[in-house]
Amino acid sequence: AETNGDMQQAIDYLREKGIAKAEKKAGRIAAEGAVTAYLSSDAKVGVIVEINCETDFAASNEQFRELSAKVAKHIAETNPADLDALNASTLDGKDVASLITEATATIGEKISLRRFARYEGAGRVATYIHMGGKIGVLVELSGGDEQLGKDIAMQIAAAAPLAIDRAGVTADHIEHEKEVLRKQALEEGKPEKIIEKMVEGRINKFYEEVCLLEQKFVKDPEKKIADVLGAVEVKAFTRYQLGEGIEKKQEDFAAEVAAQMK
């Protein structure tokens, strides 16, 4: 019994050392990792979650993958209000924050739970993960079949819309775009009086690029997404690009997905 106790003490000591190291690692930048999806069997509940680590190598670690999948399913089942609620919630007998700290200790890199989205709907929820978690999409539709859900989720991954339709694009965003277009037109030496007309025309083109319903369908550019959907409505979507806002190097994944879909 004594050696048992000693063995347990030794294990505890090692784990504590690991966790102490994990706390030191908390200051590092974690911009790699994966966006992971979970979809309930009836396609009524879907989740995407971004968990970051420091290197690609750790992101492909089985423990990291298992943790990500477990957290995604946990979010679907418990519906936490926000990251704080998720971190405080219990998974496998521990709070999620402790599981993340333990993973940091055992994997040896800073692991951080960055963000998540969860949809639950009467129609259909679809998810799409590109390149092992570099881009993740969650979309809620009013209906439609599995293929439609997949097509719309892939479209969002490839074409990175800002909004479902024009109403969803903020006035600030439009004003900023108009300003850029005005400057372009002036630099092209266009006369003042036709600039406004040109800007309006180009703004329409901008809407076609950033509004999901107006985008050309990547799999068949003859059609717009509104045509592909028919009577089905897009209720909401979320698109995460791994490490956006914290990443060092920018790779054009959107172009890559588009190329793969053709």
C-alpha positions as CSV (number, residue, x, y, z in Angstrom):
1,A,0.0,0.0,0.0
2,E,2.9,2.3,0.8
3,T,4.5,1.9,-2.6
4,N,1.1,2.4,-4.1
5,G,0.8,5.7,-2.2
6,D,4.3,6.6,-3.3
7,M,3.6,5.8,-6.9
8,Q,0.5,7.9,-6.8
9,Q,2.5,10.7,-5.1
10,A,5.2,10.4,-7.8
11,I,2.5,10.6,-10.6
12,D,0.9,13.6,-8.9
13,Y,4.3,15.3,-8.5
14,L,5.1,14.8,-12.2
15,R,1.7,16.0,-13.2
16,E,2.0,19.1,-11.0
17,K,5.4,19.8,-12.6
18,G,3.8,19.4,-16.0
19,I,1.0,21.8,-15.1
20,A,3.4,24.3,-13.6
21,K,5.2,24.2,-17.0
22,A,1.8,24.5,-18.7
23,E,1.2,27.8,-16.8
24,K,4.6,29.1,-18.0
25,K,3.6,28.2,-21.6
26,A,0.3,30.2,-21.2
27,G,2.1,33.4,-22.5
28,R,3.1,31.9,-25.8
29,I,1.3,32.5,-29.1
30,A,-0.9,29.6,-30.2
31,A,-2.0,30.3,-33.8
32,E,-2.0,26.7,-35.1
33,G,-4.5,24.0,-34.1
34,A,-7.8,23.1,-35.7
35,V,-11.4,24.0,-36.2
36,T,-13.4,20.9,-35.3
37,A,-17.1,20.2,-36.1
38,Y,-19.8,18.1,-34.4
39,L,-23.2,17.4,-36.0
40,S,-26.0,15.5,-34.2
41,S,-27.3,12.4,-36.0
42,D,-30.5,14.1,-36.9
43,A,-28.7,17.2,-38.2
44,K,-30.6,19.5,-35.9
45,V,-27.6,20.6,-33.7
46,G,-24.2,21.5,-35.0
47,V,-21.1,23.0,-33.5
48,I,-17.7,24.3,-34.7
49,V,-15.0,25.0,-32.2
50,E,-11.5,26.5,-32.7
51,I,-8.8,25.2,-30.3
52,N,-5.3,26.5,-30.9
53,C,-1.8,25.2,-30.2
54,E,1.6,26.4,-31.3
55,T,2.6,24.0,-34.1
56,D,1.1,21.9,-36.9
57,F,2.8,18.9,-35.3
58,A,0.8,19.3,-32.0
59,A,-2.4,19.9,-34.0
60,S,-2.1,16.4,-35.6
61,N,-1.4,14.8,-32.2
62,E,-4.1,12.2,-31.4
63,Q,-4.7,13.6,-27.9
64,F,-5.2,17.1,-29.4
65,R,-7.7,15.7,-32.0
66,E,-9.6,13.7,-29.3
67,L,-9.8,16.7,-27.0
68,S,-11.2,18.9,-29.8
69,A,-13.8,16.3,-30.8
70,K,-14.8,15.8,-27.2
71,V,-15.2,19.5,-26.6
72,A,-17.2,20.0,-29.8
73,K,-19.7,17.2,-28.7
74,H,-19.8,18.6,-25.2
75,I,-20.8,22.1,-26.6
76,A,-23.6,20.5,-28.6
77,E,-24.9,18.6,-25.6
78,T,-24.6,21.3,-22.9
79,N,-25.2,24.5,-24.9
80,P,-22.9,26.8,-22.9
81,A,-23.7,30.6,-23.1
82,D,-20.1,31.6,-23.8
83,L,-16.4,30.7,-23.4
84,D,-16.5,31.4,-19.7
85,A,-19.4,29.1,-19.2
86,L,-17.8,26.4,-21.4
87,N,-14.5,26.6,-19.4
88,A,-16.4,26.3,-16.2
89,S,-18.6,23.3,-17.4
90,T,-17.8,19.8,-16.4
91,L,-16.5,17.2,-18.9
92,D,-15.2,13.8,-17.8
93,G,-15.4,14.9,-14.2
94,K,-13.3,18.0,-14.5
95,D,-13.9,21.5,-15.7
96,V,-13.0,22.2,-19.3
97,A,-10.4,24.8,-18.3
98,S,-8.5,22.1,-16.3
99,L,-8.7,19.7,-19.3
100,I,-7.1,22.4,-21.5
101,T,-4.3,23.0,-18.9
102,E,-3.7,19.3,-18.6
103,A,-3.4,19.0,-22.4
104,T,-0.9,21.9,-22.4
105,A,1.1,19.9,-19.9
106,T,1.1,16.6,-21.7
107,I,1.3,17.8,-25.3
108,G,4.0,20.3,-24.3
109,E,2.6,23.3,-26.1
110,K,0.2,26.1,-25.2
111,I,-3.3,24.9,-25.9
112,S,-6.1,27.5,-25.9
113,L,-9.8,27.3,-26.4
114,R,-10.5,30.2,-28.7
115,R,-14.1,30.4,-29.8
116,F,-17.2,28.3,-30.7
117,A,-20.5,28.5,-32.5
118,R,-23.5,26.3,-31.9
119,Y,-26.7,26.2,-33.9
120,E,-29.9,24.3,-33.2
121,G,-32.7,24.5,-35.7
122,A,-36.0,22.8,-36.8
123,G,-34.7,22.6,-40.4
124,R,-31.2,21.3,-41.0
125,V,-27.7,22.3,-39.7
126,A,-24.6,21.5,-41.8
127,T,-20.9,21.6,-41.1
128,Y,-17.9,21.6,-43.4
129,I,-14.2,21.3,-42.3
130,H,-11.5,22.0,-44.9
131,M,-7.9,20.7,-44.8
132,G,-8.1,19.0,-41.5
133,G,-9.3,22.0,-39.6
134,K,-7.9,25.1,-41.4
135,I,-11.4,26.4,-42.1
136,G,-14.6,25.4,-40.5
137,V,-18.2,26.3,-41.4
138,L,-21.5,26.0,-39.6
139,V,-24.7,26.8,-41.4
140,E,-28.4,26.6,-40.4
141,L,-31.0,26.1,-43.2
142,S,-34.8,26.1,-43.0
143,G,-34.8,22.7,-44.7
144,G,-33.2,20.9,-47.6
145,D,-31.3,17.6,-47.8
146,E,-27.8,16.6,-46.7
147,Q,-26.2,17.4,-50.1
148,L,-27.7,20.9,-50.1
149,G,-26.3,21.5,-46.6
150,K,-22.9,20.3,-47.6
151,D,-22.9,22.4,-50.8
152,I,-23.8,25.6,-48.9
153,A,-21.3,25.0,-46.2
154,M,-18.6,24.4,-48.8
155,Q,-19.6,27.5,-50.7
156,I,-19.1,29.5,-47.5
157,A,-15.7,27.9,-46.9
158,A,-14.6,28.7,-50.5
159,A,-16.2,32.1,-51.1
160,A,-16.0,33.6,-47.6
161,P,-19.2,35.7,-47.7
162,L,-19.6,38.5,-45.1
163,A,-23.4,38.2,-44.9
164,I,-26.4,36.2,-46.1
165,D,-27.9,39.1,-48.0
166,R,-27.5,42.9,-48.5
167,A,-29.3,43.7,-45.2
168,G,-26.6,41.9,-43.3
169,V,-23.7,44.1,-44.6
170,T,-23.1,46.9,-42.2
171,A,-23.4,50.5,-43.3
172,D,-19.9,51.2,-42.1
173,H,-18.6,48.4,-44.3
174,I,-20.4,49.8,-47.3
175,E,-19.2,53.4,-46.6
176,H,-15.6,52.1,-46.3
177,E,-15.9,50.2,-49.6
178,K,-17.4,53.3,-51.3
179,E,-14.5,55.4,-50.1
180,V,-12.0,52.9,-51.5
181,L,-13.9,52.8,-54.8
182,R,-14.1,56.7,-55.0
183,K,-10.3,56.9,-54.5
184,Q,-9.7,54.3,-57.2
185,A,-11.9,56.1,-59.7
186,L,-10.2,59.5,-58.9
187,E,-6.8,57.8,-59.4
188,E,-8.0,56.4,-62.8
189,G,-8.7,60.1,-63.7
190,K,-12.4,59.7,-64.1
191,P,-14.5,62.9,-64.1
192,E,-16.2,63.8,-60.8
193,K,-19.7,63.7,-62.2
194,I,-19.5,60.1,-63.3
195,I,-17.7,58.8,-60.2
196,E,-20.8,58.4,-58.1
197,K,-22.5,56.4,-60.9
198,M,-19.4,54.2,-61.2
199,V,-19.2,53.7,-57.4
200,E,-22.8,52.5,-57.3
201,G,-22.1,50.0,-60.1
202,R,-19.1,48.7,-58.3
203,I,-20.9,48.5,-55.0
204,N,-23.4,46.2,-56.7
205,K,-20.5,44.0,-57.8
206,F,-19.2,44.1,-54.2
207,Y,-22.6,42.9,-52.9
208,E,-22.4,40.0,-55.4
209,E,-19.1,39.0,-54.0
210,V,-19.9,39.3,-50.3
211,C,-23.6,38.4,-50.0
212,L,-24.0,34.6,-49.9
213,L,-27.3,34.6,-51.8
214,E,-25.9,36.7,-54.6
215,Q,-22.6,34.7,-55.0
216,K,-22.0,32.5,-58.0
217,F,-22.2,28.8,-56.9
218,V,-18.6,27.6,-56.9
219,K,-19.6,24.1,-58.3
220,D,-21.6,25.7,-61.1
221,P,-20.9,29.5,-61.7
222,E,-23.9,29.7,-64.0
223,K,-26.1,29.6,-60.9
224,K,-26.3,31.9,-57.9
225,I,-26.7,30.5,-54.4
226,A,-30.3,31.8,-54.3
227,D,-31.1,29.6,-57.3
228,V,-29.4,26.6,-55.6
229,L,-31.4,27.1,-52.4
230,G,-34.8,27.5,-54.1
231,A,-37.4,27.8,-51.3
232,V,-34.9,26.9,-48.6
233,E,-33.7,29.8,-46.4
234,V,-30.2,30.3,-44.9
235,K,-31.0,31.2,-41.3
236,A,-27.4,31.8,-40.1
237,F,-23.8,30.9,-40.8
238,T,-20.4,31.1,-39.1
239,R,-17.1,30.7,-40.8
240,Y,-13.8,30.3,-38.8
241,Q,-10.4,30.4,-40.5
242,L,-7.8,28.9,-38.1
243,G,-5.8,31.6,-36.4
244,E,-7.3,34.5,-38.2
245,G,-6.4,37.6,-36.3
246,I,-3.5,35.8,-34.5
247,E,-1.7,34.1,-37.4
248,K,1.7,34.9,-38.6
249,K,1.5,33.7,-42.2
250,Q,-1.5,34.2,-44.4
251,E,-2.3,31.4,-46.9
252,D,-5.2,31.8,-49.3
253,F,-7.3,28.8,-48.2
254,A,-10.4,30.3,-49.8
255,A,-8.8,30.1,-53.3
256,E,-7.7,26.5,-52.5
257,V,-11.1,25.3,-51.5
258,A,-12.6,26.9,-54.7
259,A,-10.0,25.1,-56.8
260,Q,-10.8,21.8,-55.1
261,M,-14.5,22.2,-55.6
262,K,-14.3,22.7,-59.4
